[in-house]
C-alpha cells in the first residue's frame, strides 16, 4: 500500500509545518494567522506542494516572498522533526478555499428566500388569502 504511506507522510508534514510556522519570526508571516490546509508530496518524496490559508492577508505577494524566504529554515526544521530519507523541497501555494466558502455563505445569507412551514406552503402564501 504505497499510497497509504504517502498519505501518512503528507499528514505528518502538514502537522509539523503548522507547528513550525507558528514560531517563524519573519514579520511577513507573523502578520496573519497561517494554517496549512493540505500537503501533496511526490511519490519519491523530493517535492511537496504546501497549500497555505491566511486570514487577514494584506499582500499576497509579500506572504509568498516570506514563505519562499523561510523555506530553507522550514525544510531544515522539518528534516529534524521527521525521520524521512529525503526532506522534500517545499513549494508553497495560497489556498483561497476558506475565503471562497465565506463569500458563498455571505451570498446565500443575503438571498431573500421565503421560509416554508410544516405544510410546505411559503409564509407569503399564508398571508395572501384575501383574493
Buried (B, 14 or more C-beta within 10 A) or exposed (E): EEEEEBEEBBEBBBBBBBEBBEEBEBEBBBBBEBBBBBBBBEEEBEEBBBBBBBEEBEEEEBBBBBBEBBBEBBBEBBEEBBEBEEBBEBBBBBBBEEBEEEEEEEEEEEEEEEEEEEEEEBEEEEEEEEE
